[in-house]
Amino acid sequence: MLSYQTDLPINDLLALRKEAEEIWPVFRINVEQAQLKGAIISARQAPSGIFIKTSRLYNFTIVKHEDDSWHFQ
């Protein structure tokens, strides 16, 4: 699992997906070296709030298929 903080709104899934797809080629190297068949890229908004900090996140799951290709779920 790779977790990162994004400046994008969590509800903008198209922009988040594009960002995750840009991160994937670099993260994929580590995933394949570990001989894994799946990975998660977790985008988290910066915490907000004065007294109680809250943060939203969205997870992208990437799965390796039988033909060795990777697909976002």
C-alpha positions in Angstrom: 0.0 0.0 0.0 1.2 3.5 -0.9 -0.5 6.4 0.9 0.0 10.0 -0.1 -1.6 13.4 0.6 -3.3 15.0 -2.4 -4.3 18.6 -3.0 -7.3 17.4 -5.1 -10.8 17.1 -3.7 -11.6 13.5 -2.7 -14.9 13.6 -4.5 -13.2 14.4 -7.9 -12.6 10.7 -8.8 -11.5 11.4 -12.3 -8.7 13.7 -11.3 -7.8 11.4 -8.4 -7.6 8.4 -10.8 -5.4 10.3 -13.2 -3.1 11.2 -10.3 -3.0 7.6 -9.1 -2.2 6.4 -12.7 0.7 8.8 -12.8 2.0 7.4 -9.5 1.5 3.8 -10.5 4.5 3.3 -12.8 6.9 4.2 -10.0 5.1 2.2 -7.3 4.7 -0.7 -9.6 8.4 -1.4 -9.5 8.3 -2.0 -5.7 5.1 -4.1 -6.0 6.6 -6.3 -8.7 9.9 -6.7 -6.8 7.9 -7.9 -3.8 6.2 -10.4 -6.2 2.7 -9.1 -5.2 -0.5 -9.7 -7.2 -2.2 -6.6 -5.9 -1.6 -3.1 -4.6 -3.5 -0.1 -3.1 -2.8 3.5 -3.8 -4.5 5.6 -1.1 -5.1 9.3 -1.7 -5.7 11.4 1.5 -6.8 15.0 1.7 -4.9 17.3 4.0 -6.4 17.3 7.5 -8.8 20.2 8.2 -10.5 21.6 11.2 -9.5 23.8 14.2 -10.0 21.6 17.3 -10.7 18.2 15.7 -8.7 17.4 12.6 -10.5 15.3 9.9 -9.3 13.9 6.7 -11.0 12.1 3.8 -9.4 9.4 1.7 -10.0 7.2 -1.4 -8.3 3.9 -2.2 -7.5 2.6 -5.6 -7.0 -1.1 -5.9 -4.7 -2.5 -8.6 -4.8 -6.2 -9.4 -2.5 -8.3 -11.5 -4.3 -10.5 -14.0 -3.3 -14.0 -15.3 -1.6 -12.4 -18.4 0.7 -10.3 -16.1 -1.2 -7.1 -16.9 -2.2 -4.7 -14.1 -5.7 -3.2 -13.9 -7.3 -0.6 -11.7 -10.5 -1.9 -10.1 
